[in-house]
Amino acid sequence: MIGETLAGWIGAQQSHGPKAWELHPLAVAPAFQRQGVGSALVADLERLLTARGVVTLWLGTDDEDGSTNLANVDLYVDVPARLAGAAPRRDHPLAFYRRLGFTVTGVIPDASGYGRPDILMAKRLITP
């Protein structure tokens, strides 16, 4: 809340046992985007999950409109090379999550139709 206005919200769910949780959803009202609200929500979630002993926080970020270089290509050909060069073409959450320390860890090709992948990203919350 900023004043009386809901600026954004975040959620997470346990997904692969108690040590790996999925960040979903993260939503920030348009009037509050690019003002640090999303970053603050992720930081607070990370703090809460770290206190619970969660090691990995992961997420999927769809590319449904060709806003990364992973869209509209055959991702079944040389997946490691494609992922190593994953980059946003336009405004895509990939850049936001990278700034917060997330790494591209995988992809589900054609998750939302041909050429529309779901890019998987993860961040280690607790270091060994």
Secondary structure, 3 states (H helix, E strand, C coil): CECCECCEEEEEEECCCCCEEEEEEEEECHHHCCCCHHHHHHHHHHHHHHHCCCCEEEEEEECCCCCECCCCCCCCCCHHHHHHCCCECCCCHHHHHHHCCCEEEEEECCCCCCCCCEEEEEEECCCC
